[in-house]
Amino acid sequence: MVYKDQHMHLLFVTHDIDSGGAARSLSILVQQLVKRHKISIITFISPEPEKPTALLYQQLGVSLYLFPWGWLPVSFIGCEPNIEHHQELCSRQRKYLPEVKHIGETADVICFNSYAPTSLAPYFPGKRKVLIAREIIDTSDYHNYKKCTSMLKQYINFAIAIGPQESSQLQSMGIPHSIVYNSSSHIPYFEPFSSFPPTRFGMFAQFIPTKGLDILLLAYADQAVILKERNVHLHLFGINLNMPSKSTQAISDFIQSYKLTDFIHLEGWVNNVEQHMAAMHCMIRPDRTGSPWGRDIIEAMSIGRPTIASGEEDVFVKNGRTGYLFPPKNVKILGKILALLSEEPTVLEIMGKNAFEFAKDHFNPEINSTHIEHILLEEI
């Protein structure tokens, strides 16, 4: 049975509301579900005052609670949290658990926005609990992995996987689930391409090692003679230029040493991502973990932009159709792809239209939120 068209209380538990793809995906989902249901959110990390998410939730009538608490004690592919720190945090905060349990008492369903916040799952007895699996757990510490798997099977009633790899891991754990892709922030539409030249490639990412910015810079430098001759520009979004550091200085020095200051542009943080993406002809995701299905790919495809991404999973990015895949950390192949696409850049527009057709069928926030709503509210 599904609770159709009823006003329910949905409680989401997340480690963060501001940073990363999981936070952005939650915001998109909440903006749809709040039209029909009461929404509350518990976040482990305090909202950032300079970011608009907390204000958005306030305007939507979403109840937001801060409860510092430790993550599920596992590492994730591309992210190795300090497990000891999180365990100590749980010990310090345990005395406040009755308050958290009280928040959950009126909820009809509790949804965990990724594996990290499922550390609170045991403290909501008698409630339907659903996990949105947004990452892959590192299984190298097999004993700890099996321990956490046992806990998840005990306390999670159902899970939603955002892609085939997440689904495969849930399958191996024995956790019942369905696949629902992440949604775009808007109903997909095709944004016409600006004229060539120059040909503009863009990268949107947090400035952390796993994102592979160094791989992209080295790839451009490897093909610099050809790319400069063909007037190919690289725009890097996400590096906070207002906070100079040794890392940002190293990037600037690299660009200057290869005489690429006229071709590689450090754009800093931007709020209107969609507008800046629309000015690009192709997006690049050189992620070291090889996960070609991130938030940047979804947003790019949803305005008709192809993507070059690291990894093997050709669900979103299909070679020669919606973009190109390359092996993670392979500078030479990435450079050759940039050179290939700059030779006849109008191919990018053809791939962009194919990307839009895929996005139209898979990333619509209204349709995807309805799928998730039915899963959340389905009785066991």
KOLSE-165726 format. One record per residue (C-alpha): x, y, z; chain; residue number from 1. Coordinates in steps of 0.05 Angstrom, whole numbers, plus 5000, padded with zeros to 4 digits. Layout:
X, Y, Z, A, NUM
...
***
This chain:
5000, 5000, 5000, A, 1
5024, 5071, 4985, A, 2
5000, 5132, 5023, A, 3
4976, 5171, 4963, A, 4
4963, 5245, 4967, A, 5
4967, 5247, 5043, A, 6
5003, 5299, 5084, A, 7
5059, 5261, 5120, A, 8
5117, 5281, 5164, A, 9
5184, 5263, 5132, A, 10
5247, 5269, 5173, A, 11
5313, 5272, 5135, A, 12
5379, 5261, 5171, A, 13
5441, 5287, 5136, A, 14
5513, 5301, 5154, A, 15
5512, 5369, 5119, A, 16
5462, 5415, 5084, A, 17
5511, 5461, 5048, A, 18
5571, 5426, 5016, A, 19
5577, 5371, 4965, A, 20
5531, 5333, 4919, A, 21
5492, 5298, 4974, A, 22
5471, 5365, 5004, A, 23
5452, 5393, 4936, A, 24
5412, 5331, 4918, A, 25
5375, 5334, 4985, A, 26
5357, 5407, 4972, A, 27
5328, 5391, 4904, A, 28
5287, 5333, 4932, A, 29
5261, 5373, 4991, A, 30
5238, 5430, 4946, A, 31
5192, 5380, 4911, A, 32
5167, 5339, 4972, A, 33
5152, 5400, 5015, A, 34
5095, 5416, 4966, A, 35
5058, 5356, 4994, A, 36
5088, 5338, 5061, A, 37
5116, 5366, 5125, A, 38
5192, 5363, 5123, A, 39
5242, 5364, 5180, A, 40
5318, 5358, 5174, A, 41
5371, 5339, 5225, A, 42
5441, 5360, 5204, A, 43
5506, 5339, 5237, A, 44
5545, 5400, 5214, A, 45
5525, 5472, 5229, A, 46
5497, 5510, 5168, A, 47
5545, 5559, 5136, A, 48
5518, 5630, 5144, A, 49
5545, 5654, 5077, A, 50
5509, 5599, 5039, A, 51
5435, 5603, 5022, A, 52
5411, 5533, 5041, A, 53
5388, 5546, 5112, A, 54
5349, 5608, 5090, A, 55
5318, 5569, 5033, A, 56
5293, 5516, 5082, A, 57
5266, 5569, 5128, A, 58
5227, 5601, 5071, A, 59
5200, 5532, 5052, A, 60
5175, 5520, 5123, A, 61
5224, 5463, 5135, A, 62
5243, 5451, 5208, A, 63
5319, 5448, 5213, A, 64
5355, 5418, 5274, A, 65
5429, 5417, 5288, A, 66
5456, 5356, 5324, A, 67
5532, 5346, 5322, A, 68
5541, 5270, 5316, A, 69
5592, 5222, 5287, A, 70
5587, 5188, 5219, A, 71
5577, 5115, 5206, A, 72
5647, 5087, 5223, A, 73
5669, 5069, 5152, A, 74
5710, 5101, 5097, A, 75
5681, 5116, 5029, A, 76
5714, 5112, 4961, A, 77
5746, 5181, 4953, A, 78
5733, 5201, 5025, A, 79
5768, 5176, 5088, A, 80
5736, 5209, 5149, A, 81
5771, 5208, 5216, A, 82
5733, 5151, 5247, A, 83
5764, 5160, 5316, A, 84
5741, 5233, 5316, A, 85
5670, 5213, 5298, A, 86
5667, 5160, 5352, A, 87
5691, 5210, 5404, A, 88
5638, 5259, 5380, A, 89
5584, 5206, 5391, A, 90
5609, 5194, 5462, A, 91
5606, 5268, 5479, A, 92
5537, 5278, 5449, A, 93
5503, 5215, 5473, A, 94
5470, 5251, 5532, A, 95
5430, 5292, 5482, A, 96
5400, 5232, 5445, A, 97
5332, 5237, 5481, A, 98
5322, 5305, 5447, A, 99
5337, 5274, 5379, A, 100
5290, 5216, 5392, A, 101
5236, 5266, 5410, A, 102
5244, 5300, 5342, A, 103
5233, 5233, 5308, A, 104
5172, 5213, 5348, A, 105
5123, 5251, 5303, A, 106
5156, 5230, 5238, A, 107
5122, 5179, 5194, A, 108
5186, 5161, 5157, A, 109
5259, 5175, 5170, A, 110
5305, 5181, 5110, A, 111
5381, 5181, 5115, A, 112
5415, 5224, 5062, A, 113
5476, 5178, 5049, A, 114
5510, 5126, 5092, A, 115
5545, 5174, 5139, A, 116
5483, 5195, 5180, A, 117
5456, 5123, 5187, A, 118
5496, 5123, 5252, A, 119
5431, 5151, 5282, A, 120
5387, 5096, 5254, A, 121
5386, 5053, 5318, A, 122
5356, 5111, 5357, A, 123
5289, 5114, 5320, A, 124
5256, 5048, 5338, A, 125
5190, 5030, 5307, A, 126
5198, 5079, 5248, A, 127
5204, 5062, 5174, A, 128
5276, 5080, 5156, A, 129
5301, 5090, 5085, A, 130
5372, 5101, 5063, A, 131
5392, 5141, 5000, A, 132
5458, 5107, 4981, A, 133
5498, 5164, 4949, A, 134
5569, 5134, 4954, A, 135
5608, 5069, 4954, A, 136
5634, 5042, 5020, A, 137
5708, 5023, 5021, A, 138
5711, 4948, 5035, A, 139
5786, 4945, 5049, A, 140
5773, 4942, 5124, A, 141
5730, 4880, 5116, A, 142
5716, 4869, 5190, A, 143
5690, 4939, 5199, A, 144
5652, 4936, 5133, A, 145
5616, 4872, 5154, A, 146
5600, 4902, 5222, A, 147
5568, 4963, 5191, A, 148
5531, 4920, 5140, A, 149
5500, 4880, 5196, A, 150
5477, 4944, 5230, A, 151
5447, 4971, 5165, A, 152
5409, 4906, 5152, A, 153
5381, 4909, 5222, A, 154
5357, 4981, 5222, A, 155
5346, 5002, 5149, A, 156
5280, 4977, 5118, A, 157
5295, 4998, 5046, A, 158
5346, 5036, 5006, A, 159
5349, 5080, 4944, A, 160
5411, 5074, 4901, A, 161
5430, 5133, 4857, A, 162
5464, 5089, 4805, A, 163
5485, 5018, 4785, A, 164
5549, 5016, 4828, A, 165
5512, 5037, 4891, A, 166
5458, 4986, 4874, A, 167
5510, 4931, 4865, A, 168
5538, 4944, 4935, A, 169
5469, 4945, 4967, A, 170
5455, 4879, 4931, A, 171
5518, 4848, 4961, A, 172
5496, 4872, 5030, A, 173
5428, 4840, 5022, A, 174
5390, 4906, 5030, A, 175
5327, 4913, 4988, A, 176
5329, 4974, 4944, A, 177
5310, 5009, 4879, A, 178
5350, 5055, 4833, A, 179
5328, 5127, 4826, A, 180
5378, 5174, 4793, A, 181
5394, 5241, 4823, A, 182
5354, 5298, 4793, A, 183
5374, 5363, 4760, A, 184
5358, 5427, 4797, A, 185
5307, 5442, 4743, A, 186
5267, 5407, 4689, A, 187
5320, 5392, 4635, A, 188
5321, 5438, 4574, A, 189
5369, 5449, 4517, A, 190
5411, 5513, 4522, A, 191
5436, 5534, 4453, A, 192
5511, 5534, 4444, A, 193
5550, 5599, 4438, A, 194
5592, 5606, 4376, A, 195
5662, 5577, 4365, A, 196
5718, 5597, 4373, A, 197
5739, 5598, 4427, A, 198
5721, 5528, 4450, A, 199
5707, 5530, 4524, A, 200
5715, 5470, 4570, A, 201
5694, 5477, 4643, A, 202
5705, 5442, 4709, A, 203
5661, 5453, 4771, A, 204
5688, 5421, 4834, A, 205
5712, 5431, 4905, A, 206
5787, 5442, 4907, A, 207
5807, 5376, 4939, A, 208
5856, 5323, 4913, A, 209
5804, 5270, 4894, A, 210
5772, 5317, 4843, A, 211
5832, 5310, 4797, A, 212
5846, 5383, 4779, A, 213
5920, 5367, 4772, A, 214
5904, 5313, 4721, A, 215
5865, 5362, 4679, A, 216
5920, 5415, 4682, A, 217
5973, 5364, 4662, A, 218
5929, 5339, 4605, A, 219
5921, 5409, 4577, A, 220
5995, 5422, 4584, A, 221
6010, 5357, 4548, A, 222
5971, 5381, 4487, A, 223
5984, 5455, 4498, A, 224
6013, 5469, 4429, A, 225
5951, 5442, 4393, A, 226
5900, 5469, 4442, A, 227
5929, 5539, 4442, A, 228
5931, 5539, 4366, A, 229
5858, 5519, 4364, A, 230
5839, 5572, 4416, A, 231
5815, 5523, 4469, A, 232
5801, 5554, 4537, A, 233
5795, 5519, 4604, A, 234
5751, 5550, 4659, A, 235
5761, 5523, 4730, A, 236
5704, 5538, 4778, A, 237
5707, 5523, 4853, A, 238
5776, 5548, 4874, A, 239
5766, 5601, 4928, A, 240
5810, 5658, 4904, A, 241
5792, 5699, 4966, A, 242
5831, 5651, 5009, A, 243
5902, 5646, 4980, A, 244
5940, 5583, 4998, A, 245
6001, 5543, 4977, A, 246
5956, 5500, 4933, A, 247
5924, 5558, 4895, A, 248
5993, 5590, 4887, A, 249
6020, 5524, 4859, A, 250
5964, 5524, 4807, A, 251
5978, 5596, 4787, A, 252
6052, 5580, 4782, A, 253
6038, 5519, 4739, A, 254
5994, 5559, 4691, A, 255
6047, 5614, 4685, A, 256
6105, 5566, 4676, A, 257
6070, 5536, 4615, A, 258
6050, 5605, 4589, A, 259
5976, 5588, 4593, A, 260
5949, 5649, 4630, A, 261
5909, 5669, 4568, A, 262
5878, 5600, 4562, A, 263
5866, 5572, 4632, A, 264
5821, 5614, 4677, A, 265
5811, 5608, 4752, A, 266
5739, 5630, 4761, A, 267
5730, 5621, 4836, A, 268
5664, 5604, 4871, A, 269
5599, 5620, 4835, A, 270
5527, 5614, 4859, A, 271
5494, 5615, 4791, A, 272
5526, 5550, 4767, A, 273
5474, 5538, 4712, A, 274
5488, 5605, 4679, A, 275
5563, 5592, 4678, A, 276
5555, 5521, 4653, A, 277
5513, 5547, 4596, A, 278
5572, 5589, 4573, A, 279
5614, 5526, 4566, A, 280
5615, 5478, 4507, A, 281
5635, 5417, 4547, A, 282
5644, 5398, 4620, A, 283
5702, 5357, 4648, A, 284
5701, 5312, 4710, A, 285
5772, 5284, 4720, A, 286
5754, 5253, 4787, A, 287
5808, 5206, 4814, A, 288
5756, 5156, 4839, A, 289
5727, 5145, 4769, A, 290
5654, 5159, 4784, A, 291
5623, 5189, 4720, A, 292
5554, 5203, 4749, A, 293
5564, 5263, 4796, A, 294
5523, 5326, 4807, A, 295
5565, 5365, 4756, A, 296
5550, 5314, 4702, A, 297
5475, 5314, 4717, A, 298
5471, 5390, 4715, A, 299
5512, 5394, 4651, A, 300
5471, 5342, 4614, A, 301
5407, 5376, 4637, A, 302
5423, 5438, 4596, A, 303
5450, 5398, 4537, A, 304
5525, 5397, 4551, A, 305
5569, 5336, 4538, A, 306
5618, 5312, 4590, A, 307
5688, 5283, 4591, A, 308
5693, 5240, 4654, A, 309
5739, 5189, 4687, A, 310
5713, 5119, 4698, A, 311
5683, 5059, 4662, A, 312
5609, 5062, 4679, A, 313
5577, 5085, 4614, A, 314
5507, 5098, 4640, A, 315
5507, 5174, 4634, A, 316
5570, 5187, 4594, A, 317
5571, 5145, 4531, A, 318
5633, 5149, 4486, A, 319
5621, 5190, 4424, A, 320
5547, 5200, 4441, A, 321
5540, 5241, 4504, A, 322
5614, 5253, 4518, A, 323
5677, 5212, 4530, A, 324
5704, 5168, 4585, A, 325
5777, 5159, 4602, A, 326
5814, 5117, 4653, A, 327
5822, 5152, 4721, A, 328
5887, 5191, 4728, A, 329
5907, 5179, 4655, A, 330
5935, 5246, 4634, A, 331
5954, 5224, 4563, A, 332
5885, 5198, 4543, A, 333
5849, 5259, 4573, A, 334
5896, 5304, 4533, A, 335
5882, 5266, 4469, A, 336
5807, 5272, 4480, A, 337
5814, 5348, 4488, A, 338
5854, 5351, 4424, A, 339
5805, 5307, 4387, A, 340
5744, 5348, 4406, A, 341
5779, 5414, 4391, A, 342
5792, 5391, 4320, A, 343
5719, 5394, 4302, A, 344
5683, 5428, 4360, A, 345
5614, 5426, 4327, A, 346
5613, 5353, 4348, A, 347
5604, 5378, 4419, A, 348
5537, 5407, 4401, A, 349
5513, 5341, 4371, A, 350
5534, 5304, 4435, A, 351
5502, 5359, 4476, A, 352
5435, 5346, 4444, A, 353
5443, 5272, 4458, A, 354
5460, 5288, 4530, A, 355
5397, 5330, 4536, A, 356
5354, 5273, 4510, A, 357
5381, 5227, 4564, A, 358
5372, 5280, 4618, A, 359
5301, 5293, 4596, A, 360
5283, 5221, 4609, A, 361
5323, 5210, 4673, A, 362
5337, 5274, 4712, A, 363
5268, 5308, 4717, A, 364
5261, 5330, 4790, A, 365
5186, 5326, 4790, A, 366
5185, 5254, 4764, A, 367
5243, 5229, 4806, A, 368
5217, 5259, 4870, A, 369
5151, 5223, 4859, A, 370
5188, 5157, 4853, A, 371
5225, 5171, 4918, A, 372
5161, 5194, 4952, A, 373
5127, 5127, 4936, A, 374
5187, 5089, 4964, A, 375
5189, 5131, 5028, A, 376
5115, 5123, 5042, A, 377
5105, 5051, 5022, A, 378
5086, 5007, 5081, A, 379
5131, 4948, 5098, A, 380
***
